[in-house]
């Protein structure tokens, strides 16, 4: 296939921000190509099993894709609205189908199992790329390029400047799902032992998913508050069922439209982004931890006696990897001072949220409403390259608040609107 295909926009990465950008580019009439290295869309929402979407944005700015996603998921019985009015409780497997339904446009092409092989660029503009699929190589020319890879693969290939890490790292995770759980029995247990509704709560709404009971609960080894489940986790450590690290972070949720299934936001794993050998060893260790946690909950938690492992995430839950230098690097000071901008991408209030490998060192700092400018999504190296999602131009602390899915969707939507105004 030697013929050069031409597009207005090429989006690399079909995850949270990439799907939002593709949806809005196509809706605005731009000829758009979305490429994804997996055989499904959604990134961490689907392959990473990252559900529910954290409640964050409090003002309606660039939320059109989010609303479309929620409305479509509801039709597929893959969404509930929880008691705190968070409507982002979704089913990660069904969401793979939902996203393809949402992105069905005549002017939007999607290529799965496709990556960027090479990039042609001059001093300040990217001109074309060669894509590599399982079948052939495809030359592509575009007016604008969007890096939505989550790891900045495209920007690194284009030799973009990377922001320094300052020797700070977020802990990663490898999520999993257990099925055949008696959620009614488990909810009776947790609501009896934990009266703190900020940590443990349940919800039943007969308008959602056939009156199913839903819940959330958590425990960590940090001593900033009382965790009712920790005495059970500690007992598991004392009996040799768990390792001490296994109790560092334990968070579980029910799943929309998935009766008797429970999603685990654990185990935590160490971040070795620059050492693939150690990162691979961590993934092996994480699966051993999943097996330990599975055996622990079967023994100690009522309702889990007959549970089975149904899913282990096919994508590592990497909270922060590479942040690319942008025309304006957003800082913690911008965030906590609620600095306003002429070109806001989003308005949100999600906390500064840093997962540390050390006990009592994690951070969850509440914030007021903050804005992010479009310039933090524009490459400092190229005039026609944008970086959206987890690779935006922000310092470590500000990034920890902006990395959540709803904000990433707003980034993708805002970039689509920004490009459309230039081309239409």
C-alpha positions, 0 to 999 in steps of 0.5 A: 500500500504505497498511496499516501492517505491524507487526513485533517487529524491523526490521533495516536492512541484510542484511550480515554483522551484519544476517543474523546478527541476523535469523537469531537473531530469527526463530529465537527466534520474533520477527516480523522484517523484514530490508531490504536495498538490494541484490538479495542478502544478505551485504554485504561478504562477497558484494558486497565479495568479502571472503573468507576470514573472518579468524580471530578469536574464540577463545571460543564466545560468540554464535557460533550463526549463524556455525556455521550459516553454515559448516555450510550453506556446506559442503553447497553446496561453498562452504567449506573449513577451512584448515590453521590451523583457520580454517573461514571460507574461503567462496565469495562468490558461492555465499554469496548462495544459502547466506544465503537458505537459512539465513534461511528462516523463516516469521516472517522477511520479507526485502525486497530493493532497499528503503531507509528513506525517512523515520523517525517518532520522539519524544524517546527512541523510534523509532515507525515508518518509511516504506520505499521500494522500486522498486515502492512505499512501505511504512509499517512499525511495529516495537518495535525497530529495528536499524541494520546498514547499515555506514554508519549510514544509518538512525542518521544519518536518525534524527539520532543522535549520531556519534562524532568521527573525530579525523582518523583514517581507514582505507584502503578497498579494491576487491577483485576475482577472477581466474579461469583461474589455474593454482594448482598452478603458482603455488603451486610458485613462491611456496613456492620464493621465500618460506619464511616460512609466516607470510606464504605457505603452501599447504594441500590437504585431501582432505576439502574441495572435491575435494582442491583446493590452496589458498593465501594470500600477501601483500606490502606496502611496509612494511619491518617484515618481509621480503616475498618478492613485493615485489621483483617488485612493485618491478620492475613499478613500475620498468618502468611496469606498476604505480604505486608505490601499487599495491605498498602492499598486495597480498594474495591467496587461493584461494577455496573451491569455485572451482577456479582462481580467486584473490581479491585484497584490493587495490588500496587506495584513499583514504578520502573518506567526506565527499566523494562526488566524490572517492570516485567518482574513487577508484573510477575510479582503483581500476579502473585499478589493477585493470587494472594489477595484472592485467597485472602478474601475467600477466607476472610470476607463473607460473600467471597467464598465461591468467588473466581478470578474472571479478569486481570487487566491487560494494561498496567495501571500507570498513573504517571510516566512521561510528561512532554514539554508544552508551550505552557507548563502547568504547575501546582501553584497554578492549580492551588491558586485557582489561576484562570486562563483565557483559553481554559480546557477544563474546570475541575476540582479533583484532588492532588492525588499521589500514590507513594510506595512508602507508608504515610507518604501518599497525598490526597490534597483537596483543591478548589476549582482550577482551570487548565489552558490549551497551551499545556496541551500544545507541543513546545517543539512542533506547531501542529502537535498536541499532547492529551491525557496523562502526557500533558505539560504539567509538573508532577503534583499538578499532573496527579490531579489532572490525570483522571479520566473525566479531565482527560476526556475534556482535554481531547474534546478541547483540542478537537475544538481548537483544531476545528476553529483553525481548519473550518 
